[in-house]
């Protein structure tokens, strides 16, 4: 999403449809008024981190331990890559994202199928994501709510998965 002269945001979430509580891959890069932020993570589902340690242990541990917006110990892994800067670092972000996403996607075909449930993770992320405030300022509250709850984190609604 781009608002020329104001901000640029690139976000990607990959929800696996197989694997027992396998993490959700997430990445985002934001440019806003001379400030830059990037993050890439394997988001645990139900606090389950065994797959993260098993498949991603060679990635460096996160360097950030506190967040003004998120519970890092429940909804983020120890492998969170995170960077803030007053200089652009998009190429570095893309390299980190590609390396981690490639590993993630390479594992998925080898996992047993299951019926994933991302309602708790998505509900938490939709409630706490700071994008809501940014989007609300530029586009109004209705757009911000719809974008965050229906596009960024669609699993926060049980209707999304056809469960009533």
C-alpha positions as CSV (number, residue, x, y, z in Angstrom):
1,X,0.0,0.0,0.0
2,X,1.4,3.4,-1.0
3,X,0.3,6.9,-0.1
4,X,2.7,9.0,-2.2
5,X,4.8,11.3,-0.1
6,X,3.4,9.8,3.1
7,X,4.0,6.1,3.5
8,X,4.7,2.8,1.9
9,X,3.8,-0.5,3.5
10,X,4.4,-4.0,2.2
11,X,3.0,-6.9,4.2
12,X,2.8,-10.6,3.5
13,X,1.3,-13.4,5.6
14,X,1.4,-17.1,4.6
15,X,-1.0,-19.4,6.4
16,X,-0.1,-23.0,6.0
17,X,-2.9,-25.4,5.4
18,X,-0.9,-28.4,6.6
19,X,1.3,-29.1,9.6
20,X,0.3,-29.5,13.2
21,X,0.2,-25.9,14.6
22,X,2.9,-24.9,12.1
23,X,3.7,-21.2,12.4
24,X,2.4,-18.5,10.1
25,X,5.0,-16.7,8.1
26,X,4.8,-12.9,8.3
27,X,6.8,-10.0,6.9
28,X,6.4,-6.3,6.7
29,X,8.4,-3.3,5.5
30,X,7.2,0.2,6.2
31,X,8.5,3.6,5.1
32,X,7.0,6.6,6.8
33,X,8.4,10.1,6.9
34,X,12.1,9.2,6.9
35,X,11.7,6.3,9.2
36,X,11.9,2.7,8.2
37,X,10.8,-0.5,9.8
38,X,11.1,-4.2,8.8
39,X,10.1,-7.5,10.4
40,X,10.1,-11.1,9.4
41,X,8.8,-13.9,11.6
42,X,7.5,-17.4,12.0
43,X,4.4,-16.6,14.2
44,X,3.7,-19.4,16.7
45,X,0.1,-20.8,16.7
46,X,-1.2,-21.5,20.2
47,X,2.2,-20.7,21.6
48,X,3.6,-23.8,19.9
49,X,7.3,-23.2,19.2
50,X,8.6,-26.8,18.6
51,X,8.4,-26.5,14.8
52,X,10.2,-23.2,14.9
53,X,13.1,-24.7,16.9
54,X,13.1,-27.8,14.8
55,X,13.2,-26.2,11.3
56,X,14.5,-22.7,11.9
57,X,17.0,-23.0,14.8
58,X,19.9,-21.8,12.6
59,X,18.4,-18.4,12.1
60,X,19.7,-15.8,14.6
61,X,17.6,-15.1,17.7
62,X,15.6,-11.9,17.9
63,X,17.4,-8.9,19.4
64,X,14.2,-7.0,20.5
65,X,12.6,-8.2,23.8
66,X,9.8,-5.6,24.3
67,X,7.2,-4.1,22.1
68,X,4.8,-1.2,22.7
69,X,2.2,-3.1,20.6
70,X,2.7,-6.8,20.9
71,X,3.2,-9.7,23.3
72,X,6.5,-11.0,21.8
73,X,6.6,-14.2,23.9
74,X,3.2,-15.5,22.7
75,X,2.6,-14.3,19.2
76,X,6.2,-13.9,17.9
77,X,9.1,-16.4,17.8
78,X,12.6,-16.2,19.1
79,X,13.6,-16.0,15.4
80,X,11.9,-12.6,14.8
81,X,14.1,-10.5,12.5
82,X,13.4,-6.8,13.3
83,X,15.0,-3.6,12.2
84,X,14.4,0.2,12.5
85,X,16.4,2.8,10.8
86,X,16.4,6.4,9.5
87,X,17.9,5.0,6.3
88,X,16.2,2.7,3.8
89,X,17.1,-1.0,4.0
90,X,14.6,-2.5,1.7
91,X,17.2,-4.7,-0.2
92,X,18.3,-6.2,3.2
93,X,14.7,-6.8,4.2
94,X,14.0,-8.6,0.9
95,X,17.1,-10.8,1.3
96,X,16.0,-11.8,4.8
97,X,12.4,-12.4,3.7
98,X,13.4,-14.5,0.7
99,X,15.7,-16.7,2.7
100,X,13.2,-17.4,5.4
101,X,10.2,-17.7,3.2
102,X,12.1,-20.2,0.9
103,X,12.9,-22.4,3.9
104,X,9.3,-22.1,5.2
105,X,7.7,-23.0,1.8
106,X,10.2,-25.9,1.3
107,X,9.0,-27.5,4.6
108,X,5.3,-27.3,4.0
109,X,4.9,-30.1,1.4
110,X,6.6,-32.6,3.9
111,X,4.2,-32.0,6.8
112,X,1.0,-34.0,7.5
113,X,-2.3,-32.3,6.6
114,X,-4.5,-30.9,9.4
115,X,-7.2,-28.3,9.9
116,X,-5.5,-25.2,11.1
117,X,-7.1,-22.6,13.4
118,X,-5.7,-19.1,13.2
119,X,-8.6,-17.3,14.9
120,X,-6.7,-16.5,18.1
121,X,-3.5,-15.3,16.3
122,X,-5.4,-13.2,13.8
123,X,-7.8,-11.7,16.4
124,X,-4.8,-10.7,18.5
125,X,-2.9,-9.2,15.6
126,X,-6.0,-7.4,14.3
127,X,-6.6,-5.8,17.7
128,X,-2.9,-4.7,18.3
129,X,-1.5,-3.9,14.9
130,X,-0.4,-0.3,14.7
131,X,-1.3,-0.2,11.0
132,X,-4.9,0.4,12.2
133,X,-4.1,3.9,13.5
134,X,-2.1,4.8,10.4
135,X,-4.8,3.7,8.1
136,X,-7.5,5.4,10.1
137,X,-5.6,8.7,9.9
138,X,-5.4,8.5,6.1
139,X,-8.6,6.7,5.1
140,X,-11.0,6.8,8.0
141,X,-12.1,4.2,10.6
142,X,-14.3,2.0,8.4
143,X,-11.6,1.5,5.9
144,X,-9.0,0.9,8.6
145,X,-11.2,-1.7,10.4
146,X,-12.0,-3.6,7.1
147,X,-8.4,-3.5,5.9
148,X,-6.9,-4.8,9.1
149,X,-9.7,-7.3,10.0
150,X,-10.7,-8.6,6.6
151,X,-7.5,-8.3,4.6
152,X,-4.4,-8.3,6.8
153,X,-5.8,-10.8,9.4
154,X,-8.8,-12.5,7.9
155,X,-8.7,-15.5,10.3
156,X,-9.9,-13.2,13.2
157,X,-13.4,-13.9,12.1
158,X,-14.8,-17.4,12.4
159,X,-17.0,-16.7,9.4
160,X,-13.8,-16.6,7.3
161,X,-13.3,-20.3,7.9
162,X,-16.9,-21.1,7.5
163,X,-17.4,-21.9,11.2
164,X,-20.5,-20.6,12.8
